[in-house]
Amino acid sequence: MLLAGSLLLKALAFPLLARIAWLDFTTQKISNRDVLLLLCLGLGSLQFLSILSGSWWDMGLSALAGLVLFIALFPFWALRKVGAGDVKLMAVVPFLTGGSGLALFSVLLLVFALATAAIVKNPFMLPAGAFRLYVQHLDRKGVVPFGVPISAAAICTIAFQIYASLALVRSSGILQQLN
C-alpha cells in the first residue's frame, strides 16, 4: 500500500511538471506555488518509501542533493544567467526523483538541455513559422526556458521509476499473493 501511495504521488507530478514546462516556455516564469506543490509531492513519496524500506538514506541524499544544487546554482541566478524559478525547480527535483534517480535525471537533463539550446540557436530546424519566430524572439532576448528541459528530464526519470517499480512488483509475484 505504501508503494502504491508513493507511485501515485509521483504520477501526480506529471501534469504539474507539464504545466511548469508550458508556462516557462510561454512566459519565462515558474511560480513558487508549483514548485512548493512539487516539493510536497516529492516529500510525500519519499516518506512512503522510507517507511516501506525502513531507511531514511534516500530522503537524506535527496535533501543533500537539493541543497547542493541550490547553492551551486544561486551564483548563476545572482549573475542573471539563470532564473530564480529554474534554481528552485532544480533544488526540488531530487525530492521527486529520489537519490536513486539522480544519475538518470542528470543524463536526461543534459540531453534535453542540449536539444533546447540547439533549437533556440537554430530555429530554422523547426517546421512551423510562428514557432520559429517565437524561438528567434527568445534568442534575441537571450533567454532560454530552462524549466522545459528540467521538467522533461524529471518526467522521463519518474516514468522510468514507476515502470521499474511496477515491473519489479509484477515479477516478484506480490500481486498474485494479494489475489
URRA-V959781 format. One record per residue. N is the residue number from 1. RES is the residue in one small letter. SS is DSSP state (alpha for helix, beta for strand, coil for the rest). PSI is psi in whole degrees, 0 to 359 (NA if undefined). Layout:
N & RES & SS & PSI
N & RES & SS & PSI
This chain:
1 & m & coil & 322
2 & l & alpha & 322
3 & l & alpha & 318
4 & a & alpha & 319
5 & g & alpha & 318
6 & s & alpha & 315
7 & l & alpha & 325
8 & l & alpha & 316
9 & l & alpha & 322
10 & k & alpha & 320
11 & a & alpha & 327
12 & l & alpha & 342
13 & a & alpha & 338
14 & f & alpha & 303
15 & p & alpha & 328
16 & l & alpha & 318
17 & l & alpha & 322
18 & a & alpha & 320
19 & r & alpha & 317
20 & i & alpha & 316
21 & a & alpha & 315
22 & w & alpha & 314
23 & l & alpha & 324
24 & d & alpha & 323
25 & f & alpha & 319
26 & t & alpha & 326
27 & t & alpha & 352
28 & q & coil & 36
29 & k & coil & 139
30 & i & coil & 119
31 & s & coil & 147
32 & n & alpha & 325
33 & r & alpha & 314
34 & d & alpha & 320
35 & v & alpha & 319
36 & l & alpha & 323
37 & l & alpha & 319
38 & l & alpha & 320
39 & l & alpha & 317
40 & c & alpha & 317
41 & l & alpha & 317
42 & g & alpha & 316
43 & l & alpha & 320
44 & g & alpha & 316
45 & s & alpha & 316
46 & l & alpha & 325
47 & q & alpha & 314
48 & f & alpha & 316
49 & l & alpha & 325
50 & s & alpha & 320
51 & i & alpha & 318
52 & l & alpha & 317
53 & s & alpha & 340
54 & g & coil & 14
55 & s & coil & 140
56 & w & coil & 11
57 & w & alpha & 313
58 & d & alpha & 321
59 & m & alpha & 318
60 & g & alpha & 318
61 & l & alpha & 320
62 & s & alpha & 317
63 & a & alpha & 318
64 & l & alpha & 316
65 & a & alpha & 319
66 & g & alpha & 318
67 & l & alpha & 316
68 & v & alpha & 317
69 & l & alpha & 318
70 & f & alpha & 314
71 & i & alpha & 322
72 & a & alpha & 325
73 & l & alpha & 344
74 & f & alpha & 317
75 & p & alpha & 327
76 & f & alpha & 325
77 & w & alpha & 318
78 & a & alpha & 328
79 & l & coil & 2
80 & r & coil & 32
81 & k & coil & 338
82 & v & coil & 148
83 & g & coil & 158
84 & a & alpha & 323
85 & g & alpha & 322
86 & d & alpha & 319
87 & v & alpha & 313
88 & k & alpha & 320
89 & l & alpha & 318
90 & m & alpha & 326
91 & a & alpha & 337
92 & v & alpha & 332
93 & v & alpha & 322
94 & p & alpha & 332
95 & f & alpha & 329
96 & l & alpha & 317
97 & t & alpha & 338
98 & g & coil & 168
99 & g & alpha & 328
100 & s & alpha & 340
101 & g & alpha & 2
102 & l & alpha & 323
103 & a & alpha & 313
104 & l & alpha & 317
105 & f & alpha & 318
106 & s & alpha & 316
107 & v & alpha & 314
108 & l & alpha & 322
109 & l & alpha & 318
110 & l & alpha & 314
111 & v & alpha & 311
112 & f & alpha & 325
113 & a & alpha & 319
114 & l & alpha & 320
115 & a & alpha & 318
116 & t & alpha & 315
117 & a & alpha & 321
118 & a & alpha & 320
119 & i & alpha & 319
120 & v & alpha & 322
121 & k & alpha & 334
122 & n & coil & 70
123 & p & alpha & 349
124 & f & alpha & 353
125 & m & alpha & 345
126 & l & coil & 148
127 & p & coil & 319
128 & a & coil & 134
129 & g & alpha & 316
130 & a & alpha & 319
131 & f & alpha & 321
132 & r & alpha & 317
133 & l & alpha & 321
134 & y & alpha & 316
135 & v & alpha & 323
136 & q & alpha & 322
137 & h & alpha & 316
138 & l & alpha & 320
139 & d & alpha & 319
140 & r & alpha & 321
141 & k & alpha & 341
142 & g & coil & 23
143 & v & coil & 148
144 & v & coil & 124
145 & p & coil & 86
146 & f & alpha & 344
147 & g & alpha & 335
148 & v & alpha & 306
149 & p & alpha & 329
150 & i & alpha & 313
151 & s & alpha & 318
152 & a & alpha & 317
153 & a & alpha & 320
154 & a & alpha & 318
155 & i & alpha & 314
156 & c & alpha & 320
157 & t & alpha & 314
158 & i & alpha & 320
159 & a & alpha & 318
160 & f & alpha & 318
161 & q & alpha & 318
162 & i & alpha & 315
163 & y & alpha & 315
164 & a & alpha & 321
165 & s & alpha & 317
166 & l & alpha & 323
167 & a & alpha & 321
168 & l & alpha & 316
169 & v & alpha & 318
170 & r & alpha & 319
171 & s & alpha & 336
172 & s & alpha & 348
173 & g & coil & 12
174 & i & alpha & 323
175 & l & alpha & 323
176 & q & alpha & 327
177 & q & alpha & 329
178 & l & alpha & 331
179 & n & coil & NA
